[in-house]
């Protein structure tokens, strides 16, 4: 058990620290698996990570001159798990040039991923949901565009149904593929702003290229992102990787635990990891569950499913 008292009492800071109906405290309890009891300015913390929780409460109290956004709380909870590692590497942490100033990786492997995107022509980011594979890839593309290292961004994704039957989709090519590319759009809007993204599409600085329509093209001076690559066949993966032209960079992202290919089809991402692991100029980042940068429960959900599958096989 640990106790912490905030004196002299600042009721505004206390209210901002706790959040509406103590929502911030509940987030901290869930993420760190502790129990927090409060009486006025005195907080009692029980659990294995009680000391770590007290330090976090003190940090939040210093920030709480203004109300604490729930996103800020959850992101800080993720960062506490990696703080000691990142502190030792602070001078080497790469920063990306986007609308979100000071954007950098939140874990050691995320920063490795960013460095690889900046240093290698082809980078693979493989791992579970929530590890920042797609978001950081888009951030890397925006960064390269802002630094005038490339002339355009090309977004590619296989149009594979994830168990649902979507049926016939009306509209032109972009409108048909639009639902599949929504995560990429969301990242672009966040990193560049809606108006700037819209203008970039109009000027064809940002292009949507469905994987099926990549055959025969050579893309020069472009930053190309192949998202959801676990849903490519080996033939499609080889076809995509050989589209890279002069002055271009490519990032391939995917999660091999969420393959939606038809039964019996080989996964191009799994094969590419084996075929290309010794090829110079190609980098691989293998994300793990402790790289998840989402709601604190996401990492626990991933761990729970992994443990369940292990038990079911024994």
C-alpha positions in Angstrom: 0.0 0.0 0.0 1.2 3.5 -0.8 -0.1 6.9 0.3 0.3 10.3 -1.5 -1.1 13.6 -0.3 -1.2 16.8 -2.4 -0.7 19.8 -0.2 -1.3 22.6 -0.2 -4.7 21.7 -1.6 -5.6 22.9 -5.1 -9.2 21.8 -5.7 -9.0 22.7 -9.4 -6.0 20.5 -10.0 -7.5 17.7 -7.9 -10.7 17.8 -10.0 -8.7 17.8 -13.3 -6.5 14.9 -12.0 -9.5 12.7 -11.1 -11.6 13.6 -14.1 -15.3 13.6 -14.4 -16.8 11.0 -12.0 -13.1 9.9 -11.3 -12.8 8.7 -14.9 -9.0 9.3 -15.0 -8.5 7.3 -11.8 -10.5 4.4 -13.2 -8.3 4.5 -16.3 -5.1 4.3 -14.2 -6.6 1.5 -12.1 -7.4 -0.6 -15.2 -4.1 0.0 -16.9 -1.8 -0.7 -13.8 -4.1 -3.2 -12.1 -4.3 -1.3 -8.8 -7.0 0.1 -6.5 -7.1 3.8 -5.8 -9.1 5.2 -2.9 -9.3 9.0 -2.3 -10.3 11.1 0.6 -9.9 14.8 -0.2 -6.3 15.4 -1.2 -5.1 12.0 0.1 -4.8 9.0 -2.2 -4.3 5.4 -1.1 -3.0 3.0 -3.7 -3.0 -0.8 -3.4 -1.4 -3.3 -5.8 1.9 -4.5 -7.1 2.5 -1.3 -9.1 1.4 1.0 -6.2 4.7 2.9 -6.2 4.7 3.4 -9.9 1.0 4.6 -9.7 2.0 7.2 -7.0 4.7 8.6 -9.3 2.2 8.8 -12.1 -0.4 10.6 -10.0 2.2 13.1 -9.0 3.1 13.6 -12.6 -0.5 14.1 -13.6 -1.1 16.5 -10.7 1.7 18.7 -12.1 0.1 18.7 -15.5 -3.4 19.3 -14.1 -3.5 23.1 -14.3 -5.9 22.5 -17.2 -8.3 19.5 -17.6 -6.6 16.3 -18.6 -7.8 14.8 -21.9 -8.6 11.1 -21.7 -6.3 10.5 -24.7 -3.5 12.3 -22.8 -4.0 10.0 -19.8 -4.1 6.8 -21.8 -1.0 7.8 -23.8 0.9 8.6 -20.6 -0.1 5.2 -19.2 1.5 3.5 -22.3 4.6 5.6 -22.0 5.2 4.7 -18.4 5.8 1.1 -19.5 8.7 2.3 -21.8 9.9 5.4 -20.0 13.2 4.0 -18.7 14.2 2.6 -22.0 13.3 5.7 -24.0 15.0 8.0 -21.5 18.3 6.4 -22.1 17.9 6.8 -25.9 16.4 10.4 -25.8 19.1 11.9 -28.0 18.6 9.2 -30.6 14.8 9.3 -30.9 13.8 10.3 -34.5 11.2 13.0 -34.8 8.8 13.2 -37.8 7.8 16.4 -39.5 4.0 16.5 -39.5 1.2 18.7 -38.3 1.6 17.0 -34.9 4.8 18.7 -33.7 7.3 16.5 -32.0 5.8 13.2 -33.2 8.0 10.3 -32.3 7.7 6.6 -31.4 6.4 5.7 -27.9 8.3 2.4 -27.6 11.8 1.3 -28.5 10.6 -0.8 -31.5 8.5 2.1 -32.8 11.5 4.3 -32.9 13.5 1.5 -34.6 10.7 1.3 -37.2 10.9 5.1 -37.8 14.7 5.0 -38.2 14.3 2.1 -40.7 11.8 4.0 -42.8 14.3 6.9 -43.0 17.3 4.7 -43.8 16.0 1.8 -45.9 14.2 1.7 -49.3 11.8 -1.1 -48.2 10.6 -1.5 -44.6 8.3 -4.2 -43.2 6.3 -3.5 -40.0 4.7 -6.7 -38.7 2.8 -7.2 -35.5 -0.5 -7.0 -33.6 -3.2 -4.3 -33.8 -2.5 -1.1 -32.1 1.3 -1.1 -32.4 1.3 1.9 -34.7 2.4 0.1 -37.9 0.0 2.0 -40.2 -0.1 5.3 -38.4 3.7 5.6 -38.2 4.0 4.5 -41.9 1.7 7.4 -42.9 3.6 9.7 -40.6 6.8 8.6 -42.3 5.3 9.3 -45.7 4.1 12.8 -44.7 7.5 13.5 -43.2 9.2 12.5 -46.5 6.8 14.6 -48.5 7.3 17.7 -46.2 11.1 17.3 -46.5 10.8 17.1 -50.3 12.4 13.6 -50.3 9.5 12.3 -52.4 7.0 13.9 -54.8 3.9 11.9 -53.9 2.3 9.4 -51.5 0.7 6.2 -52.9 -1.6 4.2 -50.6 -2.1 0.6 -51.5 -4.3 -2.1 -49.8 -5.7 -5.4 -50.9 -9.5 -5.4 -51.1 -10.2 -8.5 -49.1 -13.4 -9.0 -47.1 -12.7 -9.6 -43.4 -15.5 -12.2 -43.0 -18.3 -9.8 -44.0 -20.0 -10.1 -47.4 -19.9 -6.5 -48.7 -21.6 -7.4 -52.0 -21.5 -4.9 -54.9 -20.1 -1.5 -54.1 -21.4 1.4 -56.2 -19.3 4.3 -57.4 -16.0 4.8 -59.2 -12.8 3.0 -58.4 -11.8 5.3 -55.6 -15.3 5.1 -54.0 -15.2 1.3 -54.2 -11.9 1.0 -52.4 -12.5 3.8 -50.0 -13.9 1.7 -47.1 -10.7 -0.5 -47.2 -8.4 2.6 -47.0 -10.3 4.3 -44.2 -7.5 3.8 -41.5 -5.0 5.4 -43.9 -7.4 8.4 -44.5 -7.8 8.8 -40.7 -4.1 8.9 -40.2 -3.6 11.4 -43.1 -6.3 13.8 -41.7 -4.7 13.7 -38.3 -1.2 14.3 -39.6 -1.9 16.8 -42.3 -5.4 18.3 -41.7 -8.5 17.7 -43.8 -8.1 20.7 -46.2 -4.5 19.9 -47.0 -5.3 16.2 -47.6 -8.2 17.2 -49.9 -6.0 19.5 -51.9 -3.3 16.8 -52.1 -5.8 14.4 -53.6 -7.0 16.9 -56.1 -3.4 17.6 -57.2 -2.6 13.8 -57.2 0.1 14.3 -54.7 -1.7 11.6 -52.7 -2.9 8.7 -54.8 -5.0 5.6 -54.0 -3.8 2.5 -55.9 -5.7 -0.7 -55.3 -3.3 -3.6 -55.2 -5.0 -5.3 -58.1 -4.3 -2.3 -60.3 -0.5 -2.0 -59.4 0.6 -4.5 -62.0 2.7 -3.0 -64.8 3.5 0.2 -63.0 6.8 1.6 -61.9 6.6 4.3 -59.2 9.4 6.8 -59.1 10.0 9.4 -56.3 7.1 8.1 -54.3 6.5 6.9 -50.7 4.4 3.8 -51.1 2.5 2.1 -48.3 1.1 -1.4 -48.6 -1.3 -1.8 -45.6 -2.9 -5.1 -44.4 -0.2 -7.0 -46.3 -1.2 -10.3 -44.5 -4.0 -10.4 -47.1 -1.7 -10.6 -50.1 -0.8 -13.8 -51.9 2.9 -14.5 -52.6 2.4 -13.5 -56.3 0.8 -10.2 -55.2 3.6 -9.4 -52.7 6.3 -10.0 -55.3 4.4 -7.9 -57.8 4.1 -5.0 -55.3 7.8 -5.1 -54.3 8.9 -5.0 -57.9 7.0 -1.8 -58.5 9.5 0.3 -56.6 11.2 2.9 -58.9 14.1 5.4 -58.5 13.9 7.7 -55.5 11.1 5.7 -53.9 10.5 4.1 -50.5 8.0 1.5 -49.6 6.6 0.4 -46.2 4.7 -2.9 -45.9 2.5 -3.4 -42.8 0.5 -6.4 -41.6 -0.6 -8.6 -38.8 -0.1 -12.3 -39.5 -2.6 -13.3 -36.8 -5.5 -11.6 -38.8 -5.3 -13.2 -42.3 -8.5 -13.0 -44.3 -7.4 -15.0 -47.3 -9.4 -17.9 -48.4 -8.6 -21.2 -46.8 -5.6 -22.9 -48.6 -4.2 -19.6 -50.0 -0.6 -18.9 -48.9 0.2 -15.6 -47.2 2.5 -13.3 -49.2 3.7 -11.5 -46.0 4.7 -14.7 -44.2 6.6 -15.9 -47.3 8.3 -12.5 -47.8 9.6 -12.5 -44.3 11.4 -15.8 -45.0 12.5 -15.0 -48.6 13.8 -11.5 -47.9 15.3 -11.8 -44.4 18.9 -11.8 -45.8 18.4 -9.2 -48.5 20.4 -6.0 -47.9 18.4 -2.8 -48.2 15.3 -4.3 -46.7 14.5 -3.9 -42.9 12.0 -5.7 -40.7 10.5 -4.6 -37.4 8.6 -7.3 -35.5 6.2 -5.5 -33.1 5.0 -7.3 -29.9 2.1 -6.9 -27.6 4.0 -4.5 -25.3 4.2 -2.1 -28.3 0.5 -1.5 -28.3 -0.3 2.2 -28.1 -4.0 2.3 -27.7 -6.5 2.1 -24.9 -4.7 0.2 -22.1 -7.2 -2.7 -22.4 -6.1 -3.4 -26.0 -2.8 -4.9 -24.9 -4.6 -7.1 -22.4 -7.1 -8.2 -25.0 -4.3 -9.2 -27.3 -2.5 -11.1 -24.5 -5.7 -12.8 -23.4 -6.4 -14.1 -27.0 -2.8 -15.3 -27.4 -3.0 -17.2 -24.1 -6.4 -18.7 -25.0 -5.0 -20.0 -28.4 -2.0 -21.5 -26.6 -4.3 -23.3 -24.2 -6.6 -24.5 -26.9 -3.7 -26.1 -28.8 -2.5 -28.1 -25.7 
